Each structure stands twice: as C-alpha cells, then as structure tokens.
Amino acid sequence: MDAALAAALAGPRGANPLVGAVILSPEGERLATGYHRGAGTAHAEADAILEARRQGIDTSGTTMVVTLEPCNHVGRTGPCAQAIIEAGIAKVIYAVDDPHDPAAGGARTLREAGVEVRSGLALAESLDLNREWFDAVASKRPFVTLHIAQTLDSRIAAADGSSQWISSPESLADNHGLRRLIDAILVGTGTVLIDDPRLTARTPDGELSERQPLRAVMGLRDVPEDAAVRAADGRFVHLPTRDPVEALSRLFDEGVRHVMVEGGSSILSTFLAAELVDELIIYLAPTLLGSGTPALNDLGITTLADAQHWSWDEAGGGAVQTLGNDLRLHLRSTRTAASTTKNSIPRREAAEYVTGGH
Ligand SMILES: NC(=O)c1ccc[n+]([C@@H]2O[C@H](COP(=O)([O-])OP(=O)(O)OC[C@H]3O[C@@H](n4cnc5c(N)ncnc54)[C@H](OP(=O)(O)O)[C@@H]3O)[C@@H](O)[C@H]2O)c1
C-alpha cells in the first residue's frame, strides 16, 4: 500500500482523486504498478493491469492493492471492477470506499464475481492523500484550483494595468496544459473588462487545443457582447453573482467537477477568504514592480493566529518546479485534515492476507 500511495502522487489533482495500484504475486512480490493520470485517462487499476501485460505477466491468481475502492461505472473509461475480474485477479485490498455515488459498489461487484476483497488498509493515509477531493465530493461542488501569476512582490499587474505577460513562456505553456485538463476556468468581470482575455487552452504555437474548458465569468456587471471570452463555440457562461458558493453550485450543475480560478485579485481573495480553494498554483516571476495590483486583497485576517496555513504539495510533479525563469509553487489546503482511522486493517494482518494467511 505504501508503494500504491507513492505511485498515486505522480498524478495531477482535480476532478478525479489521486489513485495508485500495485499487483502482487501470490508470494507477495511486486509485479506491476499503476496510477491515475487525471480525468479521461486510464484508472490506476487498469494502468497496473496494462503495465503487467506490457511485461508479459499473467495476472491470474494475483493480488491487487489499491488506494481507493475500484470503480463500478462507465465514465470516460470502463469500470475497473470488470477489468480486475477479466484479468483473473484473485484478491483485492483497497484503502477507502469510493464516496462518489455513480462509481461506488465496485467491492460488491468483485465479491459477486468470487474475488476476495478487504478494505481499510492505510485508511488514514489514503483519506489524507485526497482529503480536498473527498471534501469537494461530499459538498457537491467542483474541486477548486487557484492560479496566480505574480511578481516576487506579489503583484499581478503593473500600476498602468499591464499584466501580459508576467510569467515566462514555460509557465504559460504549463498553465495551458492545466486548461486542457480542467472543466472550467473562472475570472471576475474586472479581468474581462480590463484584459479581454480569451481563456482558451492553446498549444505553444497558439493553436486551440482539442479539449476546451468552459469559460466562466463571475460578477454583476454585463459581459460585453464583443468580449473575447464569449467566442462562438458556446463554451461560455456568465454567473451574475458575487457569492463564490453560488458560483460553484451553478458550475457543478453545469457538470463542472474541476474549476481553475484565474483572478483577478477580487475573485482570488473571495475564494481564499471563503476557504473554498483546494489547490494553489503560483507562478513566481523573478520580477519586482513595487506598485500595481496586489495578488490578494483583504482576507479578513487581522492577527497572525488567524493566518491561513498551506502545505507544500508533492503531487503531479512536485511542490517546487523551475519553469524557464519562474518558480512554480504547488500547495494544498490544510483545512480538511483527515482524522478517521476507524476500521483500519493492521498492516501485518494485511501482509498475511496477501500470502494466503487469511
Ligand atoms: N497575473 C494574473 O494571474 C492575473 C489574472 C487575472 C487578472 N489579473 C489582473 O487583475 C486585474 C483585475 O483585478 P480585479 O480585481 O478587478 O478583477 P476580477 O477579480 O477579475 O474582477 C473583479 C470584479 O468581479 C466582480 N465580483 C464578483 N464577485 C465578487 C466578490 N465576491 N467580491 C468582489 N468583486 C466580485 C466585481 O464586479 P461586479 O460589479 O461586476 O460584480 C468586481 O469588480 C487586472 O489588472 C488583470 O490584469 C491578473
């Protein structure tokens, strides 16, 4: 399970949880490892089975150890429970039940097909791995990534309003890679009226990517008819509200499960103050402006004891990366620390189970 947890961290956060899977021989030897690379790609279980096939390994009679209950539904990929049954895997040990209604029930399907199933191994670690995602699923809201491209002194625009481009081309390319993964991108009316951004996902040579996020603008003022963000593809929505909870609820109803909030300062601060941000990505340019628009406004914090604390996030490429001349900082919220260890399988007992002790 430690290896499955480590593998899971290679994936990106977002609409889907981080999941890792390991296939073990009946003797407990590690045969293949897989992880989930984000919405629309193979799940960790299917990835591990594929890896075993690539190596010519016969998976019949093996054990799979996976950080989340194998799914039972056909989403953008097929059901993992079925893939496990077809691969002839004899035992499955997973950590956490899948809380996501359409996907739940994989354990029952496996048992009905004669696969031995146990759950609860490394329960606390696996809950912690995806604590923000569990929170988003339970609250029926999209997973929220907040993106800031800023100078060393936390400015997102100069005093004359110019803000393109604070970041290096490498950071921009990274941001457009994220835009291809997310379901929606959200800015305030202020950014639309000042910058008139397109908010599309583009390749480094400026071509439109195949997958485009929904472009959402939040605020009471109208979005001009000729605003670039409207484009002609129908992937635009105006959310006439200043309430971030309402904005997220509207987006959830539109089918959005991962939203990236891109600014400006009013919108960034609103989501942070409401503690609705799961993941923070900051592109830090080695530039000073001294004046101009600060990244954040008042968060309602007046004393250090009330400061918001974030932790460095090693998932999806690491907590600190160098992108051209910039640093990319990746952080996760600490507000939803997992607490439950109820029903955990003791590690020793689990090891005996793999090798037939149970
Ligand atoms: N470097 C970057 O990453 C980046 C990214 C984006 C923007 N920017 C820069 O940010 C600057 C724009 O900042 P901004 O603060 O004006 O833009 P903004 O946050 O995009 O929009 C602010 C507007 O959003 C509406 N709004 C919706 N909910 C709100 C709430 N809860 N609280 C306050 N306002 C709310 C208000 O307009 P209504 O009256 O319509 O409700 C408000 O005037 C521009 O200079 C832009 O270049 C930089």
PDBQT file of the ligand as one rigid body, heavy atoms in Angstrom, charges set to zero:
ROOT
HETATM    1  N1  LIG A 401      -1.484  37.786 -13.260  1.00  0.00    +0.000 N 
HETATM    2  C1  LIG A 401      -2.607  37.093 -13.206  1.00  0.00    +0.000 C 
HETATM    3  O1  LIG A 401      -2.594  35.876 -12.968  1.00  0.00    +0.000 OA
HETATM    4  C2  LIG A 401      -3.931  37.784 -13.432  1.00  0.00    +0.000 A 
HETATM    5  C3  LIG A 401      -5.057  37.013 -13.666  1.00  0.00    +0.000 A 
HETATM    6  C4  LIG A 401      -6.268  37.674 -13.807  1.00  0.00    +0.000 A 
HETATM    7  C5  LIG A 401      -6.328  39.045 -13.692  1.00  0.00    +0.000 A 
HETATM    8  N2  LIG A 401      -5.218  39.767 -13.481  1.00  0.00    +0.000 N 
HETATM    9  C6  LIG A 401      -5.271  41.244 -13.336  1.00  0.00    +0.000 C 
HETATM   10  O2  LIG A 401      -6.181  41.554 -12.307  1.00  0.00    +0.000 OA
HETATM   11  C7  LIG A 401      -6.715  42.827 -12.544  1.00  0.00    +0.000 C 
HETATM   12  C8  LIG A 401      -8.209  42.797 -12.334  1.00  0.00    +0.000 C 
HETATM   13  O3  LIG A 401      -8.479  42.670 -10.967  1.00  0.00    +0.000 OA
HETATM   14  P1  LIG A 401      -9.945  42.756 -10.443  1.00  0.00    +0.000 P 
HETATM   15  O4  LIG A 401      -9.902  42.525  -9.002  1.00  0.00    +0.000 OA
HETATM   16  O5  LIG A 401     -10.620  44.000 -10.950  1.00  0.00    +0.000 OA
HETATM   17  O6  LIG A 401     -10.619  41.583 -11.300  1.00  0.00    +0.000 OA
HETATM   18  P2  LIG A 401     -11.593  40.388 -11.008  1.00  0.00    +0.000 P 
HETATM   19  O7  LIG A 401     -11.356  39.822  -9.685  1.00  0.00    +0.000 OA
HETATM   20  O8  LIG A 401     -11.476  39.525 -12.198  1.00  0.00    +0.000 OA
HETATM   21  O9  LIG A 401     -12.998  41.089 -11.067  1.00  0.00    +0.000 OA
HETATM   22  C9  LIG A 401     -13.457  41.929 -10.053  1.00  0.00    +0.000 C 
HETATM   23  C10 LIG A 401     -14.951  42.110 -10.211  1.00  0.00    +0.000 C 
HETATM   24  O10 LIG A 401     -15.601  40.888 -10.035  1.00  0.00    +0.000 OA
HETATM   25  C11 LIG A 401     -16.890  41.103  -9.519  1.00  0.00    +0.000 C 
HETATM   26  N3  LIG A 401     -17.060  40.275  -8.352  1.00  0.00    +0.000 N 
HETATM   27  C12 LIG A 401     -17.659  39.058  -8.346  1.00  0.00    +0.000 A 
HETATM   28  N4  LIG A 401     -17.659  38.524  -7.133  1.00  0.00    +0.000 NA
HETATM   29  C13 LIG A 401     -17.037  39.386  -6.320  1.00  0.00    +0.000 A 
HETATM   30  C14 LIG A 401     -16.744  39.403  -4.942  1.00  0.00    +0.000 A 
HETATM   31  N5  LIG A 401     -17.097  38.395  -4.133  1.00  0.00    +0.000 N 
HETATM   32  N6  LIG A 401     -16.068  40.437  -4.433  1.00  0.00    +0.000 NA
HETATM   33  C15 LIG A 401     -15.696  41.441  -5.225  1.00  0.00    +0.000 A 
HETATM   34  N7  LIG A 401     -15.978  41.512  -6.533  1.00  0.00    +0.000 NA
HETATM   35  C16 LIG A 401     -16.643  40.494  -7.083  1.00  0.00    +0.000 A 
HETATM   36  C17 LIG A 401     -16.999  42.587  -9.218  1.00  0.00    +0.000 C 
HETATM   37  O11 LIG A 401     -17.639  43.178 -10.337  1.00  0.00    +0.000 OA
HETATM   38  P3  LIG A 401     -19.221  43.364 -10.491  1.00  0.00    +0.000 P 
HETATM   39  O12 LIG A 401     -19.502  44.782 -10.135  1.00  0.00    +0.000 OA
HETATM   40  O13 LIG A 401     -19.450  43.064 -11.930  1.00  0.00    +0.000 OA
HETATM   41  O14 LIG A 401     -19.922  42.392  -9.607  1.00  0.00    +0.000 OA
HETATM   42  C18 LIG A 401     -15.551  43.038  -9.209  1.00  0.00    +0.000 C 
HETATM   43  O15 LIG A 401     -15.370  44.365  -9.594  1.00  0.00    +0.000 OA
HETATM   44  C19 LIG A 401      -6.389  43.184 -13.969  1.00  0.00    +0.000 C 
HETATM   45  O16 LIG A 401      -5.395  44.177 -13.956  1.00  0.00    +0.000 OA
HETATM   46  C20 LIG A 401      -5.831  41.900 -14.531  1.00  0.00    +0.000 C 
HETATM   47  O17 LIG A 401      -4.837  42.159 -15.481  1.00  0.00    +0.000 OA
HETATM   48  C21 LIG A 401      -4.018  39.162 -13.359  1.00  0.00    +0.000 A 
ENDROOT
TORSDOF 0
